[in-house]
Amino acid sequence: MRDDMDCKEVQKLFIPFINDTLEVKYLDAFLQHLEECQDCREEYDIYYTLIMGTRYLETDAAKAGEWVDSAEKLNGAQDYLTTYRLRRLGKIVIGVVICLSCMILFV
């Protein structure tokens, strides 16, 4: 998918994001759009509050006082994306080092 999503595309991803099923390939564009588009951010906040509020009240989380607000959810996703990118970069670096080592050993 493109790096720049329009509002309709982003709004279709609210539920997968809230349910933690959004594919990582869409996450960066999704988060960027919500950061830049106040209308979508407000709509996301409403969706999140309704869905998670209902879940919260239906579970023992309410008794334990466990509540993650919509901003915390977005921040957590941004942290996840940063970690994901660093791990991917680390794998690439390790692959390059292994290839170079093999080339040196077999030359």
C-alpha positions as CSV (number, residue, x, y, z in Angstrom):
1,M,0.0,0.0,0.0
2,R,1.1,3.6,-0.6
3,D,2.9,5.6,2.1
4,D,0.1,8.2,2.0
5,M,-3.3,6.8,2.9
6,D,-6.5,8.7,2.4
7,C,-9.1,9.0,5.2
8,K,-11.2,6.1,3.9
9,E,-8.3,3.8,3.8
10,V,-7.3,4.7,7.3
11,Q,-10.8,4.4,8.7
12,K,-11.0,0.9,7.3
13,L,-8.0,0.0,9.5
14,F,-9.3,1.3,12.8
15,I,-10.8,-2.1,13.8
16,P,-7.7,-4.2,12.8
17,F,-5.5,-1.7,14.6
18,I,-7.6,-1.8,17.8
19,N,-7.7,-5.6,17.6
20,D,-3.9,-5.8,17.1
21,T,-4.4,-7.5,13.8
22,L,-3.2,-4.7,11.5
23,E,-0.3,-5.9,9.3
24,V,3.0,-4.1,10.0
25,K,3.3,-3.1,6.4
26,Y,0.3,-0.7,6.9
27,L,1.3,0.6,10.3
28,D,3.6,3.4,9.4
29,A,1.2,5.1,6.9
30,F,-1.7,4.5,9.4
31,L,0.1,6.2,12.3
32,Q,1.4,9.0,10.1
33,H,-2.1,9.8,8.8
34,L,-3.5,9.9,12.3
35,E,-0.8,12.2,13.3
36,E,-1.5,14.6,10.5
37,C,-5.3,14.3,10.1
38,Q,-7.3,15.7,13.1
39,D,-10.6,14.4,11.8
40,C,-9.4,10.8,11.5
41,R,-7.7,11.1,14.9
42,E,-10.9,12.2,16.5
43,E,-12.8,9.4,14.8
44,Y,-10.2,6.9,15.9
45,D,-10.5,8.1,19.5
46,I,-14.2,7.6,19.4
47,Y,-14.0,4.1,17.9
48,Y,-11.3,3.1,20.4
49,T,-13.1,4.4,23.4
50,L,-16.4,2.7,22.4
51,I,-14.8,-0.7,21.6
52,M,-12.2,-0.8,24.4
53,G,-14.6,0.7,26.9
54,T,-17.1,-2.1,26.2
55,R,-14.4,-4.7,26.4
56,Y,-13.1,-3.2,29.6
57,L,-16.5,-3.3,31.3
58,E,-17.1,-6.9,30.2
59,T,-13.9,-8.2,31.7
60,D,-12.0,-8.3,34.9
61,A,-9.8,-5.5,33.7
62,A,-12.3,-3.1,35.2
63,K,-11.8,-4.6,38.6
64,A,-8.0,-4.4,38.2
65,G,-8.1,-0.8,36.9
66,E,-6.3,-1.7,33.7
67,W,-7.0,0.9,31.0
68,V,-4.9,1.9,28.1
69,D,-6.2,5.1,26.4
70,S,-6.1,5.7,22.7
71,A,-3.0,7.9,22.8
72,E,-1.1,5.2,24.8
73,K,-2.2,2.6,22.2
74,L,-0.8,4.8,19.4
75,N,2.4,5.4,21.3
76,G,2.8,1.7,21.9
77,A,2.4,1.1,18.2
78,Q,5.0,3.7,17.3
79,D,7.4,2.0,19.8
80,Y,6.7,-1.4,18.2
81,L,7.3,0.0,14.7
82,T,10.7,1.4,15.8
83,T,11.7,-1.9,17.4
84,Y,10.5,-3.8,14.4
85,R,12.7,-1.7,12.1
86,L,15.7,-2.0,14.3
87,R,15.4,-5.8,14.4
88,R,15.0,-5.9,10.7
89,L,18.1,-3.7,10.2
90,G,20.0,-6.0,12.6
91,K,19.1,-9.0,10.6
92,I,20.3,-7.4,7.4
93,V,23.6,-6.4,9.1
94,I,24.1,-9.9,10.4
95,G,23.4,-11.3,6.9
96,V,25.9,-9.0,5.3
97,V,28.5,-9.8,7.9
98,I,28.0,-13.6,7.4
99,C,28.2,-13.1,3.6
100,L,31.4,-11.1,3.9
101,S,32.9,-13.6,6.3
102,C,32.2,-16.5,3.9
103,M,33.7,-14.6,1.0
104,I,36.9,-13.9,3.0
105,L,37.1,-17.6,4.2
106,F,36.7,-19.0,0.7
107,V,38.9,-16.6,-1.2
